[in-house]
Amino acid sequence: MLLGLTFSLLVTLVAAYYPDASDFSADLATKGQVAEKSSDFTYYAFVTFTTLGYGDLLPTAPVSKSLATLMGVTGQLYVAVILAMLVGKYSSSRAQSE
C-alpha cells in the first residue's frame, strides 16, 4: 500500500509540473485541476503498479513514460521478492521439522 501511495504522489507531481505528460482517454482531468483529480492518479498508480494497465491514462512525455516503467518493474520485483521470502521461510521451517 505504501509503495502504491508513493507512486500516486509521484504521478500527481509529474502531472502538476508537466500538464501534458499524460493523455486521459476519458477526459478524467483538466489542466490546472490536479489536486481535484488525485484519486484518478492514485487509481492509475495502483493499476500500473499491479501491471493491470487498463489504458485509462496514456503516458506521452518521457518523464511519465519512465515513471510508468518504474512502477511496472517495481510491482513485478515486489511480487517476486515476497514469493521468494515465503518459499524460503516455508522450505527452511520444513527442513527443520524433519
Backbone as numpy.savetxt, mean C-alpha at the origin, in Angstrom:
# Nx Ny Nz CAx CAy CAz Cx Cy Cz
-1.35 -3.29 9.84 -2.18 -2.09 9.84 -1.31 -0.84 9.84
-0.25 -0.89 10.62 0.61 0.28 10.73 1.30 0.59 9.40
1.74 -0.46 8.71 2.36 -0.24 7.40 1.36 0.34 6.41
0.15 -0.16 6.42 -0.88 0.36 5.52 -1.20 1.81 5.80
-1.29 2.17 7.06 -1.55 3.57 7.41 -0.37 4.47 7.07
0.83 3.95 7.22 2.02 4.72 6.83 2.02 4.97 5.33
1.71 3.94 4.56 1.65 4.12 3.12 0.52 5.05 2.70
-0.61 5.03 3.42 -1.69 5.95 3.08 -1.28 7.40 3.34
-0.49 7.61 4.38 0.04 8.96 4.64 0.98 9.38 3.51
1.83 8.47 3.06 2.73 8.80 1.95 1.96 9.10 0.67
0.91 8.34 0.39 0.09 8.58 -0.80 -0.59 9.95 -0.69
-1.06 10.29 0.49 -1.70 11.59 0.70 -0.70 12.72 0.51
0.53 12.54 1.02 1.56 13.57 0.83 1.93 13.74 -0.64
2.05 12.63 -1.35 2.35 12.72 -2.79 1.23 13.44 -3.51
-0.03 13.14 -3.17 -1.16 13.81 -3.81 -1.20 15.29 -3.48
-0.75 15.65 -2.28 -0.75 17.06 -1.89 0.32 17.86 -2.63
1.49 17.26 -2.80 2.60 17.97 -3.45 2.58 17.85 -4.97
2.01 16.77 -5.48 1.93 16.54 -6.93 0.48 16.23 -7.27
-0.35 17.23 -7.50 -1.78 16.99 -7.73 -2.07 16.12 -8.95
-1.21 16.14 -9.95 -1.44 15.33 -11.16 -0.65 14.03 -11.14
-0.21 13.57 -9.97 0.59 12.35 -9.88 -0.23 11.10 -10.09
-1.54 11.21 -9.93 -2.41 10.06 -10.06 -3.66 10.43 -10.82
-4.23 9.44 -11.48 -5.45 9.65 -12.26 -6.57 8.83 -11.62
-7.60 9.52 -11.14 -8.75 8.85 -10.55 -9.75 8.55 -11.66
-10.01 7.27 -11.89 -10.92 6.90 -12.96 -12.37 7.21 -12.59
-12.69 7.18 -11.30 -14.07 7.42 -10.87 -14.27 8.84 -10.35
-13.35 9.75 -10.67 -13.43 11.13 -10.21 -13.58 11.19 -8.69
-12.69 10.48 -8.00 -12.76 10.40 -6.55 -12.28 11.67 -5.87
-11.39 12.38 -6.48 -10.84 13.57 -5.82 -10.74 14.71 -6.82
-10.82 15.89 -6.30 -10.58 17.06 -7.12 -9.37 17.77 -6.56
-8.70 18.51 -7.39 -7.48 19.19 -6.97 -7.78 20.18 -5.85
-6.88 20.20 -4.88 -7.02 21.13 -3.78 -7.87 20.61 -2.63
-8.43 19.42 -2.76 -9.26 18.86 -1.69 -8.68 17.53 -1.21
-7.39 17.49 -1.03 -6.71 16.26 -0.65 -7.13 15.79 0.73
-7.28 16.71 1.67 -7.63 16.33 3.04 -9.00 15.69 3.12
-9.92 16.12 2.27 -11.27 15.57 2.29 -11.31 14.15 1.73
-10.35 13.77 0.94 -10.34 12.46 0.28 -9.29 11.52 0.85
-8.87 11.75 2.09 -7.83 10.89 2.67 -8.30 9.45 2.83
-9.60 9.24 2.99 -10.10 7.86 3.08 -9.92 7.13 1.75
-10.03 7.84 0.63 -9.78 7.23 -0.67 -8.31 6.86 -0.82
-7.43 7.69 -0.29 -6.01 7.38 -0.35 -5.66 6.21 0.56
-6.33 6.12 1.70 -6.12 4.98 2.59 -6.58 3.70 1.91
-7.73 3.75 1.26 -8.24 2.61 0.50 -7.23 2.19 -0.57
-6.74 3.16 -1.33 -5.78 2.86 -2.39 -4.50 2.25 -1.82
-4.02 2.77 -0.69 -2.79 2.24 -0.09 -2.97 0.79 0.34
-4.08 0.47 0.97 -4.30 -0.91 1.41 -4.53 -1.85 0.24
-5.22 -1.40 -0.79 -5.44 -2.23 -1.98 -4.13 -2.50 -2.69
-3.27 -1.52 -2.77 -1.97 -1.69 -3.41 -1.04 -2.52 -2.53
-1.06 -2.29 -1.24 -0.20 -3.02 -0.30 -0.52 -4.51 -0.32
-1.80 -4.85 -0.44 -2.19 -6.26 -0.50 -2.14 -6.80 -1.92
-1.73 -6.01 -2.87 -1.58 -6.32 -4.29 -2.88 -6.77 -4.94
-4.01 -6.26 -4.47 -5.28 -6.52 -5.15 -5.36 -5.71 -6.43
-5.11 -4.42 -6.34 -5.06 -3.55 -7.51 -6.35 -3.47 -8.29
-7.37 -2.88 -7.72 -8.66 -2.77 -8.40 -8.61 -1.83 -9.61
-7.71 -0.89 -9.63 -7.60 0.02 -10.77 -8.37 1.31 -10.60
-8.80 1.62 -9.39 -9.52 2.87 -9.15 -8.62 4.08 -9.34
-7.37 3.92 -9.00 -6.42 5.02 -9.08 -5.23 4.54 -9.88
-4.84 5.32 -10.84 -3.72 4.98 -11.71 -2.59 5.96 -11.47
-1.43 5.47 -10.98 -0.29 6.39 -10.80 0.26 6.80 -12.16
0.43 8.10 -12.37 0.89 8.58 -13.67 2.27 9.24 -13.60
2.62 9.83 -12.48 3.93 10.49 -12.34 4.95 9.47 -11.82
6.22 9.69 -12.11 7.25 8.76 -11.63 7.25 8.57 -10.11
6.98 9.63 -9.35 6.98 9.51 -7.89 5.84 8.61 -7.42
4.68 8.73 -8.02 3.55 7.89 -7.60 3.71 6.46 -8.09
4.33 6.26 -9.25 4.62 4.91 -9.73 5.63 4.22 -8.83
6.64 4.96 -8.40 7.64 4.39 -7.50 7.02 4.02 -6.16
6.14 4.86 -5.65 5.49 4.58 -4.38 4.58 3.35 -4.50
3.87 3.22 -5.60 3.01 2.05 -5.82 3.84 0.78 -5.90
4.98 0.85 -6.56 5.87 -0.31 -6.64 6.40 -0.68 -5.26
6.81 0.33 -4.50 7.31 0.09 -3.14 6.23 -0.56 -2.27
4.99 -0.09 -2.39 3.90 -0.67 -1.60 3.65 -2.12 -1.98
3.63 -2.43 -3.26 3.39 -3.80 -3.71 4.48 -4.76 -3.29
5.73 -4.35 -3.44 6.85 -5.20 -3.07 6.90 -5.39 -1.56
6.67 -4.33 -0.81 6.67 -4.43 0.64 5.56 -5.36 1.13
4.40 -5.30 0.50 3.31 -6.18 0.87 3.66 -7.65 0.65
4.30 -7.95 -0.46 4.70 -9.33 -0.74 5.79 -9.80 0.20
6.77 -8.95 0.47 7.85 -9.32 1.39 7.32 -9.51 2.81
6.35 -8.69 3.19 5.77 -8.81 4.53 5.11 -10.18 4.70
4.34 -10.61 3.71 3.69 -11.92 3.78 4.74 -13.03 3.81
5.78 -12.93 3.00 6.82 -13.96 2.97 7.55 -14.05 4.31
7.84 -12.93 4.91 8.55 -12.94 6.20 7.67 -13.53 7.30
6.41 -13.15 7.33 5.49 -13.68 8.35 5.34 -15.19 8.18
5.17 -15.66 6.96 5.05 -17.11 6.74 6.32 -17.84 7.13
7.47 -17.28 6.80 8.73 -17.91 7.17 8.89 -17.98 8.69
8.49 -16.94 9.39 8.55 -16.97 10.85 7.63 -18.03 11.42
6.42 -18.13 10.89 5.48 -19.13 11.39 5.96 -20.55 11.12
6.48 -20.80 9.94 6.99 -22.12 9.62 8.20 -22.44 10.49
9.07 -21.49 10.70 10.24 -21.70 11.55 9.86 -22.01 12.99
8.89 -21.29 13.52 8.45 -21.56 14.90 7.76 -22.91 15.00
6.96 -23.26 14.01 6.26 -24.53 14.03 7.24 -25.70 13.92
8.20 -25.57 13.02 9.15 -26.67 12.84 10.10 -26.81 14.04
10.48 -25.70 14.66 11.37 -25.79 15.81 10.63 -26.35 17.04
9.38 -26.00 17.22 8.62 -26.55 18.34 8.28 -28.02 18.13
8.12 -28.41 16.91 7.83 -29.82 16.60 9.07 -30.67 16.79
10.23 -30.11 16.41 11.49 -30.85 16.56 11.84 -31.03 18.04
11.52 -30.07 18.89 11.82 -30.17 20.31 10.91 -31.17 21.02
9.70 -31.34 20.50 8.77 -32.25 21.15 9.05 -33.72 20.83
9.82 -33.97 19.79 10.12 -35.36 19.41 11.24 -35.92 20.18
